[in-house]
Amino acid sequence: MSTYKEIRGKLVKKVTADPTPAANHEGEMWYNSTIGALKVAEKVASAWSSGPTSSSPATGGIVGFGAQTAAILAGGTVPAPSPALTAAVNVVQEYNGSSWTTVNAMSQVRTVFGGTGPQTSSVVFGGRISGNPFTYTDATEEYDGTNWTGGGALGNAAYYMGAAGTQTAAFAIGGLVQPSKTTTQLYNGSSWTAAPSLPTGTHASRGSGTTSATLAASAAPPAPKTISMEYDSSSWSTGNPTNTSSAYRGCSSLGTQTDSLLWGGEPFTSATEHYDGTNWSIEAATLGVPGSATGGGGTGTTGLAFGRESPAGAPTRTATEEFTAEFIGAKTVTSS
């Protein structure tokens, strides 16, 4: 038997103020009695916009994470005399949505390491600590928004690992200088333990989500650059591939397994993709300057890219770009 709603449709809501855009669905209508207008929800295009520059001295290898308005830029390398060629740094900067500020440095210099969590409760681990010859660290440090304190050491030192989770529940995913690139490790806020192996060994993957619903996407060769893998609290599985075949991409570090972004990469590209838990789709919005190895902050709707390497060279290393995802806005309905 048909219901009233199925026969007549839903009633148009009468409100005194437009609903919050995120609460609407495309095509939903309502009557705003305050202004005497019929409104309809419509999609608004996504976009990248330029933000302020950072003053970090690092010229490569930085790690970034956090929210679009509360992010961390940490570590990296600066040029050094031969034979080292590069030297790791421990510099840390915070972003508040309008400017970058240098804050307390990490105790350990490091580059291409793991880092995850919100700005005031984050954790960093592993990484490379010197140039030629390369040396590495298994050290973990926790940040409370002001100070850095030591945490439990990684079971296996690594660098170029993927990272996901929080300060008290973090994932180290793959990486170099481990028994295998399939190695993963879990942190509980005090110590690391071995976790289930990846189906494909990777380094330079990008992680988001929690330690019970994790997304690890993209990788550097020899693994497929388009690889995408998911963890469900007990095992890893291979998901649908990304559309863009580039390594060293940026990601929304506070995204989820069902709502995350990837952007940029090498070969240098400005492409941006969104993951909905099943498929990757190309966003219409592209980075203002193509680049790779960008620090990544934000969620699946609010990305933050900074510290990139690009064909434009040094000027873009300090550049910041903010992503606003496609969202639902309100349009006044007029009679024709």
Summary of the structure (lengths in Angstrom):
residues: 336
radius of gyration: 21.7
end to end distance: 36.6
largest distance: 81.5
contacts: 1242
relative contact order: 0.15
helix: 3%
strand: 41%
